[in-house]
Amino acid sequence: MTPEEFDELAKGLHQEWDSSGLWARIVRSRWNLRVGIVAVAAALLLGLYFAAPAKRVAAPASGDTSLLTEQAMAEVEAAEAAYRQSIDRLAKVAAPRLDRPATPLLKAYAEKLALLDGAIAGLKREVERNGFNAHLHVQMAAVYRDKQRTLEEVLRHE
């Protein structure tokens, strides 16, 4: 085949198509991948943070606790239970998307939620040992807030 014949053949194979939204789709997919990677990294760091040994604070002796302290703890536990129930309901709504993730971002969210659930389980064990440690309750609330935000992002994800 001569170079002229090759050029003629190449001209016959040339095609054009509409690619007006191509660049936007490429940018969006790269952004979703970055968000997924950041979410997984954040979840890993959070898991490592909660897996690290924490300072143990002993519960006050039973004679030292006042009625006000016990009442406050009962209120905290009731509020935490209600918050956990609302997040569990949110998790049930998001479960179908997470069971079969359609995108890499949804898969990253599922992995992040698994790490958050592990952190929650570890904190629950610590709270059972020392329920009067306010820092543990603050940490638990922070992890639940992160789980709530993640579930809301899953539900917003198309």
VEXVEXVEX-157954 format. One record per residue (C-alpha): residue number from 0; x negated, y, z negated. Coordinates in Angstrom, 1 decimal. Each point is the difference from the previous one (the first is absolute). Example, Ala and Ser with C-alpha at 12.3 -4.5 7.8 and 13.67 -1.06 7.14 Angstrom:
# VEXVEXVEX-157954
   i   east  north     up
   0  -12.3   -4.5   -7.8
   1   -1.4    3.4    0.7
***
This chain:
# VEXVEXVEX-157954
   i   east  north     up
   0    0.0    0.0    0.0
   1   -1.4    3.3    1.0
   2    0.0    3.0   -2.3
   3    2.6    1.7    2.1
   4    2.3   -3.0   -0.2
   5   -0.5   -0.1   -3.7
   6    0.9    3.7   -0.4
   7    3.1   -0.6    2.1
   8    1.0   -3.0   -2.1
   9   -0.6    2.0   -3.2
  10    2.3    2.8    1.2
  11    2.8   -2.5    0.6
  12   -0.3   -1.3   -3.5
  13    0.1    3.4   -1.6
  14    3.1    0.5   -2.3
  15    1.2    2.9   -2.2
  16    2.5    0.0   -2.8
  17    1.4    2.4   -2.6
  18   -2.3    0.1   -3.0
  19    1.3    3.2   -1.6
  20    0.4   -1.6   -3.5
  21   -3.0   -2.2    0.2
  22   -2.4    2.2   -2.0
  23    2.6    0.6   -2.7
  24    0.6   -3.7   -0.4
  25   -3.8   -0.7   -0.2
  26   -0.4    2.7   -2.7
  27    3.0   -1.3   -1.9
  28   -1.3   -3.6    0.0
  29   -3.4    1.1   -1.1
  30    1.6    2.1   -2.8
  31    2.1   -3.0   -1.2
  32   -3.1   -2.2    0.0
  33   -1.9    2.6   -2.1
  34    2.9    0.3   -2.5
  35    0.1   -3.8   -0.3
  36   -3.7   -0.2   -0.6
  37    0.2    2.8   -2.6
  38    3.0   -1.7   -1.7
  39   -1.8   -3.3   -0.3
  40   -3.2    1.7   -1.3
  41    2.1    1.9   -2.6
  42    1.7   -3.2   -1.0
  43   -3.3   -1.8   -0.4
  44   -1.4    2.8   -2.1
  45    3.1    0.1   -2.1
  46   -0.2   -3.7   -0.5
  47   -3.7    0.2   -1.0
  48    0.8    2.9   -2.4
  49    2.6   -2.1   -1.8
  50   -2.1   -3.1    0.0
  51   -2.8    1.8   -1.8
  52   -0.2   -0.6   -3.7
  53    1.8    2.7   -1.9
  54   -0.6    1.3   -3.5
  55    2.2   -1.9   -2.4
  56    2.0    2.1   -2.5
  57    1.4   -2.0   -2.9
  58    3.7    0.4   -0.8
  59    0.7    1.7   -3.3
  60    0.7   -2.2   -3.0
  61    3.7   -0.8   -0.5
  62    0.1    2.1   -3.2
  63   -1.4    3.1    1.8
  64    2.7    0.2    2.7
  65    2.9    2.4   -0.6
  66    3.5   -0.2    1.1
  67   -0.6    2.9    2.4
  68   -2.9   -1.9    1.7
  69    2.1   -3.2    0.4
  70    2.9    2.0    1.3
  71   -2.3    1.8    2.5
  72   -1.4   -3.3    1.2
  73    3.5   -1.4    0.5
  74    0.9    3.0    2.1
  75   -3.2   -0.3    2.1
  76    0.6   -3.7    0.5
  77    3.7    0.6    1.0
  78   -1.1    2.7    2.5
  79   -2.7   -2.2    1.4
  80    2.4   -2.9    0.4
  81    2.5    2.2    1.9
  82   -2.8    1.3    2.3
  83   -1.3   -3.5    0.7
  84    3.6   -1.2    0.9
  85    0.4    2.9    2.5
  86   -3.4   -0.8    1.6
  87    0.9   -3.7    0.1
  88    3.2    0.9    1.9
  89   -2.0    2.1    2.4
  90   -2.4   -2.9    0.5
  91    2.9   -2.3    0.9
  92    1.1    2.5    2.7
  93   -3.5    0.2    1.4
  94   -0.6   -3.8   -0.2
  95    1.2   -0.9    3.5
  96   -2.5    2.5    1.6
  97   -2.9   -1.3   -2.2
  98    0.7   -3.7    0.5
  99   -0.6    0.3    3.7
 100   -2.0    3.2    0.5
 101    0.4    1.2    3.6
 102   -3.0    2.3   -0.1
 103   -3.4    0.0   -1.5
 104    1.1    2.9   -2.3
 105    2.8   -2.0   -1.4
 106   -2.4   -2.9   -0.6
 107   -2.3    2.4   -1.9
 108    3.0    1.2   -2.0
 109    0.8   -3.6   -0.9
 110   -3.6   -0.6   -1.1
 111    0.0    3.3   -2.0
 112    3.3   -1.0   -1.8
 113   -1.5   -3.4   -0.8
 114   -3.0    1.7   -1.7
 115    2.3    2.4   -1.8
 116    2.1   -2.9   -1.3
 117   -3.2   -1.6   -1.3
 118   -1.0    3.2   -1.8
 119    3.5    0.2   -1.4
 120   -0.2   -3.6   -1.3
 121   -3.4    0.8   -1.7
 122    1.4    3.1   -1.6
 123    3.0   -1.9   -1.3
 124   -2.3   -2.5   -1.7
 125   -1.9    2.9   -1.6
 126    3.3    1.7   -1.1
 127    1.1   -3.2   -1.6
 128   -3.2   -0.1   -2.0
 129    0.2    3.7   -0.9
 130    3.3    1.6    0.7
 131   -0.9    3.2   -2.0
 132   -2.8    0.9    2.3
 133    1.4    3.1    1.8
 134   -2.8   -0.1    2.6
 135    1.2   -3.5    1.2
 136    3.5    1.4    0.5
 137   -1.3    2.9    2.0
 138   -2.0   -2.3    2.2
 139    3.0   -2.3    0.5
 140    2.1    3.0    1.0
 141   -2.6    1.1    2.5
 142   -0.2   -3.4    1.6
 143    3.8   -0.2    0.2
 144    0.1    3.5    1.6
 145   -2.6   -1.2    2.6
 146    2.1   -3.1    0.6
 147    3.1    2.1    0.4
 148   -1.7    2.4    2.5
 149   -1.4   -3.0    2.0
 150    3.5   -1.6    0.2
 151    1.5    3.3    1.1
 152   -2.7    0.2    2.7
 153    0.8   -3.5    1.1
 154    3.7    0.9    0.4
 155   -0.8    3.2    1.9
 156   -2.4   -1.9    2.4
 157    1.6   -0.8    3.3
***
